[in-house]
């Protein structure tokens, strides 16, 4: 089983300023994707947690954590979530629950759990 929660080596050191820049960048890309798909422009990063957490993981390192509904990063022992203030995250009972089995390797026997 591939453990997607494994730590990625950072390209940049994590900082609050870097977080703010990443959030602006990912939101712009989320809007670009909506335009490309002829959808309404988003007002926040609702629905973008997987894109955001993968981006943060590649840029700032850390580990991807989450569950079926939400994905976020753990960097230096703290929760880092570009979607923390998104409407869909605000509606969740426990957005920062971590279910390691959710991140199984779907190419192996047994598929996605």
N, C-alpha and C positions, 0 to 999 in steps of 0.2 A: 504494500500500500504506500502510495506517495503521501507524505505528510506536508501539505501546503502551508502548515503553520511553521515550518522550518524558517530560520532566520535568513534573510537576504542581506548581503553586504551592502551598506549604503554607498550611493554615489556622492551624496551631499550629507553634511551633518544636519540633523533635525534642529529646527528652531521655530519659534512662534512666527517670525517673519517669513520663514520658508513655508510654514503651514498656510499662512494667509495668501502667499503667492500661488501655492499649489491649489488652493480652493478657488481662486479666481480663474486659473488656467483650466481646471477640470470643469468648472461651471460653464466656461465659454465653449469647451468641447462638447459638453452635454447639450448646450443650446444649438451648436452647429449640427449635431446629430439629429436633433428635433427638426431643424430646417430641412436637412437632407431627407428625412423621412416624411416630410409634409405634415408634421404634428404641431400642436400648439407649443409655444415657447414655454419652457419650465420656469417656475418662479423660485425653485430651490433645487437641491440635489436629490429629491425624492426619486427613488428607483435607480440611482447611480452608484450605490455603495460598492458594488463589485468592481466597477471601473475605477472608482476613487481609491479603493483599498489596493488594487493591483498597481496603480500608478504610484501611490505612496510607498508601497513595498519596494518597487524598483528604484525609486529616487532616494528615499530616506532609510531603506532597510527595514529592520524589525521583522515582525511575523504577522501573517494574516490570521485573524480569528473570526469567529462568527457562528452562524447557524443558518437554517433554511431561509429566514426572512432578512437577515442583515449580516454584513461583513464589515470589519473594521481592522485597524492595525494596533499592534502592541509594539511600542518603540521605547526602549530603555525602561521597561516596567510600567509604562503608562498607556492608557487607552488614547489612541489618536484616530479620530473619525471625522473625515471631511463632511460627512452627512449628519453630524451631530444635531444640527438645528433644522433638519429637513422635516417636513410634515409627517412623512411616513414613519420616520424614526420616533418622533414624538408620540405617535399613536401606539407604539409597541409597549407591551407590558415589561419586557426585560431585553432591551436591544443588545446588551453586552454579555449575554449568555454565550458561552463557548461550547460548541459540540464538535470535538475533533473528528468524530466519525463522519461528519458531513463532508469533510475534505478528503474523502477516499479517492483513489485512482479509478475512474470509471472504465479504463481500458483493461483492467484486470478482471479475472473471473468474479462474478458477483455483481458487477456494475455499481451504480450509484446506490448508496444506502438511503 
